[in-house]
Amino acid sequence: MASFAFPHDAPDMIVWDNHVCLPHRAEPAWFARLAQHRAARIDVASLNLGDAQVSLETQLRMAAFFRAQIAARPEEYLLAESLADIDRAKAAGKLAIVFDVEGAWAMDGQLDLVPLYARIGVRWLSIAFNRANWAGGGVHDADDPGLSVAGGQLLDALAENGIVACCTHTGYRTAQAAIEHHRALGKPLIFSHSNARALDDHPRNIPDNLIDAVASIGGVIGINGLSIFLGNAADLAERFAEHAAYVADRVGAAHVGIGLDYVYDQADMDAQLAAARGTWPAGYGYEPGIRYLEPEALPRVVDLLMARGWSDDAVRGFLGGNFVRVAQQVWR
């Protein structure tokens, strides 16, 4: 029987979900639903401010709304501006919150927005969101143009401002170039919520060469909990664990984490999929009825990994320690 204790009491263990989706509407009732993450003993949640369908104005409005909601519930939440803040939040039984942005589309090449993103709490930003933009290509582009000159400048600006670069939703050619760019910078980057294409053949999952490449610079792949990226398996927790194990077996458990991509307003997500077929092309499962691995399933995932022989240290890294390491190297 697995020896790992979860829910956890160890003050030095962080459970980090690197991608959480609330609707992009300033509605307190939806923010209150984050109680589900708190109840699941998550320590850090990265809230999405927007993707390629969300304007810069909406991203900033959502940041302002989230920050106000966090401030109004100081006994439950803390906006984490440092790793020390995360430790303080855990000690007080609070959920530490950071923000993320999917795709650089809304920036439209304006690099002086990067320090503003950093100041409002954005801790990772991805290059593209399924389709090409000014910085690089997306996973659903027939011809990925690769990382642009401006895209390389974006990566430099992110590193200078302590924001982790992410290649989830980014085209494979662009992602490979971004990894090599980060090798020269001496910094890791991440795939915040991506799975292994070798296990489930979907273009949103990533091939072995990118798994190898991101691990070679110290990066981390957050395993995604959406059914369409888990082969529509009947048992999502089991398949989620299989993807985590695949990455760990290939490149080491130090390079795998959690990015559930849990969508709280699933009806809103269904409407987005139907309204933006350019971003979410037909034929890839972007239809109503997508299932989501819930945060409270993580203890079972841990049991499944322990049954595969994972050590306590490997599980701690997967649950959050590996993303902590990346933050130590990148955050400012």
C-alpha positions, 0 to 999 in steps of 0.5 A: 500500500502506498505510504504517501499521505494525502491530504497532506500536513507536511509544511514543505510540500506544495500542491500546485495546479498550474491552470484553472479556468473561471469564466471571463466575467466579473461574477463573484459567484463564480469566483466563490466556486474556487472553494472546490480547489481549496477543499481539494487541498490545492495550495497554488492555483494559476487562474487564467486571465484570457486566451486568444479569444479574449481582448487585452481589456478583458484580461486587465478587467479580469485581473482587477476583478480577481485581485479584488475578490482575493482582497475581499476574502483574506482568510481564504485566498492570497495573491502570491507575488513570491514563493514566500507568499506561497509558503505563508498562504499554505501555513495559514490554510489559504489558496495562493493564487497567481495568474496566467495568459494563454497566447500573446495575441492580445499584446499585438507585439507591444512588449512594454506590456510584459512588465505590466503583466508581471506587476498585476500577477501574471506568472506564466504566458504562452506564445500562441493559442492554437493559431499563429500570432505575431510571436509564433505558430499554434498547434492547429496551423497547417504550416507553423511559421516558427518563432518570429524575431518579435517572438524571441524578443517576447521571450527575452522580455518575459525572462527579464520580468520574471514571467515563465514562458509556456509552449502549451497550444504552441506549434511544435516548430515554434516550441522547439525554437523557444526551447533553444532560445531558453537554452541560450538564456539559461532558463527553463520554460514549461508546457503548463497543461499538455500531455504525451502524444505518444499515448493519445494522438491529438495535436494538442499533446506533445511529441517525444522530441519536445518532451526530451527538449524541455526536460533538457533545459530543466522545464516541466510538463503539467499533465492536462485533465481534459478527456479529449487529451486523455483518449476519452478514457473512461477512467480519467484519473488512471489515464492522467496517471499514465501520462504522468508516468510516461513523461517521468519514465522518459525524462525523469519525475523532476519534469512532470507536474499538474495543469488540470485545465479544469473549467468551472463554467462548462456551458460557457466553454461549450459556447466558446468552442461552437463560436470560434471554429477557427481556434477550435477546429472541427474533428479534434473533439472540441464539442460539448460533453468534454469531461474534466478531471476534478481536483479532488481526484488527485489523491487517487492519481497519487495512489496510482503513481505510488502503485507504479513504484514512485517515491515520496520525493517523486510524488512531491515534485509532481504535486508541486515541487517541480513548478516551485523549482521553475519559479525559483529560477525564473520569478523575480 
